[in-house]
Amino acid sequence: MLKSLKLLTDPTRLRILLLLDAEALSVADLQELLGMGQSRISTQLSQLKGGGLVTDERSGKHNFYRSEMGPDLLKLAKEAAKELPEVEKDLSALRHLQRKRRDKTRAYFDELAGRFGKDYVPGRSWKGLAEALLKVTNQGVVADLGAGEGTLAQMLARQAERVIAVDLSPKMVEFGSELARRHELPNLEYRLGDIEDPPLDDASVDLAFLSQALHHAGTPEKALQQAFRIVKPGGRLVVLDLLQHTFEQARELYADVWLGFSEGELAAMLEKAGFADIETAVVDREPEPPHFQTLLAVAKKPA
């Protein structure tokens, strides 16, 4: 505790910690937000990591850092931050960065609307979808989070009582709603929203899907926590995503934020969100370079 308190006495370290508490960020992100040089930020991060206040994980060429402050220390840090006028500016800059990321993702999927199934989308394999559907037979209420135009949602709507498809892109929502009308699926509803804050009530769905959506989330942990929130006790979550890879160009080509996840990493995030009975498997590997692999995870919310 004394070592942690000593680390918090430095204004720069305190500013970094509060940003990392809000979102996982790279050194480049922190440079942009704080207007400081790489060596200065890297030095502070090294000290914070040595003190157990931050952890990092590799995604492609970048390390992403996140805060590991406990609730008591976080409360103290926020209280101390009131003495730093720069903190509000930092958080405003972070909100701007988050908006830029969402806008980039939204623009990519707005452009893609109406072309899903025709254009290539990494990890979106029919084998992977089939493997996921084989894992669940559910006639209740289903949420498809990050649904795109709703290929999966339409498949689910043919056997579920009701399907709610959530997507960040207004054009995707419009296109998907039109497809649902055209295909006479009155039990399929589209809603505009973010997977990190889906417009769904607590404990309102029997099954939630995140199909090739999690790697677009600014903070995947938040998306999984929100999935836990909306799933009923005893309900399930199915995640289809990319296995961790090093194809850095995916950030520009497909508006990806994260370069996939390892099985262990995804299982740990699911467990931290509160899920149990977690199963993971790699269900497909694309034959063409960069050989994207599809990762499947199924988890249950304790009753």
N, C-alpha and C positions, 0 to 999 in steps of 0.2 A: 504494500500500500504506500509506504514512504517513497519507494522508487517511482511509483505511478504518479504520486503527487508532485514529485520533483519534475517529472517530464511535463506535467500540465502547466508548470510555471512559465514555460517558454511560450510567448504569444503565437509564434508561427506553428509550433507543434499543436497548440490548442486549436488553431484555425483548421489545420489539416484534419485533426481528429473529428471535429464537428462536421466537416464535409464528408468524411468517410463513414460517419454514422448515418448520413442521409443516403449515400449511394457508393457503390464500389467504383473506384476511379483509378486510372493509370497515372504515371508520372506526367505524361503529356497533358492529361486532363487537368491535373493540379497546377501545372505551369500556366495553362490558359486561365484558370480560375483565380490564381493568386498573383499572377504576373511576376513570378520568381524564376530563377534559373534552375536547370535540371539538377546540378550538383548540390545546391542548397536543399532542394526538396528531397533528393535521394538520401542525403545525410540525415535529415530529420526523420524520414521514414525508417531508416536503418535503426535509429535510436528507439523509435516507437515500437518497432518489431522486436528489438532486443528486450524491451520492457514488457512484451506480451500484450501491448495495447492495439496492435494491428496484425493482421495476417495478409498474406498475398497468395495469389494463384495465377498460373500461367495460362494465357489464351493467345495462341499464335505468337507474335513477336512481343506482345505486351504482358506485363505483370499488372494485375488489378488488385488494389489494396482495399481492405474493409476494416472498419473499427471492431474491436473486440472488448470494448469497455463494458463492464457490468453496469446494472441499473443505478447503483449508488454513485459510482464514479462518473457516469454520464450526467446524472443530476448535478453533481458538483461542477463538472465541466461547463454545463449550460449556465450555471449560476456565475461562474468565473467569466464566461464569455460576455456577460452584460457589460463588463468593463472594457471590452474591445470594440470600438466603433466599426472596425473592418469586417466583423462577423456578418452583419446584416448584408453588406455588399457582397461578401463571399456567397451567401445563401441565395441572393438575387442572381448572381452569375451562374450558380449551379442550376437554378430554375430555368435560366435561359439555355444552358447546355442541354438540359433534359428536353426542353421544347424543340431544340434543333434536332436531337436524336429522334424524337417522335415524328417531327415533320419530315425527316429524311425517310423514315420507315413508311409513313403515310403516303408520301409522294411515290415511293417505289410500288406500293400495292395499289394506289390509285391508277398508276400507269398499267399495272398488270390486270386490272379488273376486266373481265370478259375474255381473257386469254388463258386463264388457268386451265390446265388439261391440254393446252396446245403448246405453251412455252415450258421450258425446263425450269423446275424448281428443285434445288438440291435437297436430297433426303425424302422427297415426296414420292415414295414408292408405293405402288398398289400392293406389293407383297407386304410392306410394312403396315399399311392400313388393314389389310386382311388379317394379319397376325393380331393386330390390336382388337379388331372386331370379334375374332375368335375367343378372345379372353373375356369378353363381356356379352351377356345376353340380358338385356335390361328393357323393361317395358315402361319405365317410369319417366321422370323429367331429366333431360340431358342438357348439359351446357357444352357448347363447342366454343372454346376460348381462343381467339385469334383465328377465326374461322375462314378468312378469305371469302371467296364467293360461295363457299358452303358445299363443296363436293362431299366431304365427310358428313356434314350436317344433313344433307339430303339422303344419304345412305341410312343414317341413324333414324331419320324421321319416318322411314317406312316400317319401323318396328317399335319405336318409342311412343309413349303417350304424348310427349311434347318435347320439342327441341328448341333451345334458345341459342342462337348463334351470335357471338359478340366479336366485333372487329373495329379497329381503330380508323379504318379508311371509309369515309362517307360513300365513295364510289363503289367499294366492295359491298357495303350494306345495301345500297340501292340495287346493285346488280343481283346480289343474292336474293333479295326480296322479290325481285321480278322473276327469277328462276323458280322460286318456291310457288309463286302464283301460277306460272306457266305449267309447272309439273303437278299442280293440284295437291299441294302439301300444306293444308291449313294449319297443321300442328307445328310448322316450322316458322319461328319468329326471329327476325334480325334486330339486333340492338347495337347502336354505336357506343363504343366504349373501349377502355384500355384493359388489357389482361392484368395489369397491376392494380386496377380499381374497377372491376367489372360491375355493371349496373344490375346486380342480382342480390336478392335478399339473403340473409344468413340462413344456412341450413335449408335451402330451397330446392336443391337438385339431388337426384339419386346418383348421377354419374357426371363427371366432368372430363372433358378432353382438352389437352394441349397438344395439337398436332403441328409440328414444325413451327411453333410460335415462341417457345421459351427462349431460343437464342436471339430473338428480337427484343427481349425485355431488357430495360435498363438495369433492373435488379431482379434476377430470376427468383431469388428467395421470396420477394414480395409477391410475385405472381403465384408461387406455390402456397404461400400463406393465405392469399385471397381464395385460391381454389379450395383450401381446407375450410375457409370460412363459409363458402356457399354450399359445400357438400353436406348432406344430412349425415348424422351419426349412423355408421354402418354402410354409408355410401362409398363410392370408389372414384379414383382419379386415374386416368390413363394418359401417359406422356409419350409422345413420339417425337424424337428430335435427332439431331446429328450427333454421332459419336465424335469425341474430341478429335480435331484435325489441325493441320497447319497451313491450310489454303487461305493465306492472308487476303487474297483478292476478293474473297466472299464478302468482306465488309463493304466494298464499293459496288460489286456486281449485284448483290442481293440484299443490301442494307442490313447485313448481319451485325449484331453487336458483339456476340460471343461466338467463338469458333468451336461450337459443340461442347459436349460434356463427357467426362468419363463415367463409367457405370458407378464407380464408388462415389464420385462427386454428386451425381444426381440422387443416389440413394441417401447420401448424408443430408442433402437439402430437403428431401422429402421427410426424412425422420425429424429434422429440426422443425419443419412446419407442423408436425404433429401426426403425420401419417404412420401407419403400421402395416404389417404383412406386405412388405415391399419386395417386389420381384423385378429384376432387370434382365434384359437379354439384347444382344445385337442380332437383328432380324433380317438385315439385308446389306449387301455391299455392291455398289455400282461398278460395272465393268470398265467404264471409261474413267480416265484421270479427271479429277484427283481422287477418284475411288471413295466418294462419300459413303459412310456407313450409317445405317439407321438404328438408333437406340430406342428400345421400348422399355417403359417402366409402368408397372401397375401397383397401386397402393390403396389402402383402405383407411377410412376415418373410423377410429374406434367408436363402438356403440356406447 
